[in-house]
Amino acid sequence: MSEPDNLVLAHLREFRAAMDACFQAVERRFDGLEGRFDKIERRLEMMHANCDKALRQLIGYRAMVEGGMASFEVEMREVKRRLELLEATPS
């Protein structure tokens, strides 16, 4: 009777050893993936920071252009007014 028990136990030990080997391989694979995910996350954070910086610069340039355009429009209105006065004046 002890022989069948030993055979079953031997098979169970082999299965357990095979499963442990598989689990260790999977853990090694996940460890490698975690490192890659960490690199990707750092890169995405850097890209996000760069996009925020670019957006702030764009908003600043827009404000400068709008300010320049406003003063240009004021000057153009003055030029148009003076031109209309010249055209209305008889020569």
Contacts in CASP RR format, 6 or more apart in sequence:
PFRMAT RR
TARGET T0000
AUTHOR 0000-0000-0000
METHOD contacts of the structure
MODEL  1
MSEPDNLVLAHLREFRAAMDACFQAVERRFDGLEGRFDKIERRLEMMHAN
CDKALRQLIGYRAMVEGGMASFEVEMREVKRRLELLEATPS
END
